[in-house]
Amino acid sequence: MTTCRPDIAFTSVKLSQSNSAPNQLHYHGLKHTIKYLYATQDDGIYYWRTKPCDNLKEVPPPKINSALHDLLLDKRPNHQPNVAVA
């Protein structure tokens, strides 16, 4: 969460602190966070160069260590933004 989505770091820490005694207020905060994640799922950090860097050597792409069923290659499930799915 802090390395891939630092924009929700504070929210996820605060929501995790209420796991022992959740309240209606925490549920509304969770719904708001899920709606925010749904709306910003295509956002990210983009890196680009104006010209190629000749100092870097050619390397093969990294090996994926995930199981095939974890990669969601067939289809990503489409859930509504106001439904919590875990």
N, C-alpha and C positions, 0 to 999 in steps of 0.2 A: 504494500500500500504506500509506503513512504518513498519507494524508489520508482514505482511505475505510475502512481497517481498521488503525487504530493499535494494536489489541490484538495483532497479529502482526508488528509492525515489527521487534522484536528478533529473533524467530525467523527471519524472512525474510532479514535481514542475515546472521545466523550461517550459515544454510544456503547463501546465495550465496557466502560465503567458502570453502566447501568444494567449489566447482564444479570446480576444477582437479584435485583428487585426492579424489573421493568415497569414502566408506568405508561399511561396513554400518551403523555407528552413525548416519551422516547419513541413510541410507535410512529407518531407524526414526524418526528425527526428522521426516522429510518425511511419512511415513505418519501420524504422530501429528498433525501440523499439518493434513493434509488431513481427517482425521477430525474435528478441532476445527472447521474451516471448514464441513464438512458439517452438523455439529450446530448451528452458530450462523449458518446462512445467512439466517435470517429476523431476526436481531438487527440493531439499528441505532440511530441517534440520532433521537429523535422530538422535534419542537418543537410546542408548543401555546400558545395564549393563552386566558385566561379570558374575554376579550371582544374584539371586533374593534378593530383600530387604525384610527382614522379618518384619521390623517395620511398613510397610504400610498395612492398613486394606483393605479388599476386598470391593469394591464399585461397584454399577451398572454403566454401561456406561451412559454418559450424554444424556439427551433427546434432540432430534433434533426439533427445533422450526420453521423450514422452511416449507413452503407449498410443497406438493409433486411435483408440476410442476416446482418448483425452483430447485429441487435436481438433475434434469436431470438423473433420474434413468434408463429411457428407453434407451436413446442413447445421447451421447454428440455430438453436431453439429460439423462437420468437415469442417472448413473454411480454405481457402488458407492462407499462412503466410503473403502474401503481400496485403491482403484485410482487411480494417478496418470495423469491424462489432460491432455495439453497441446495 
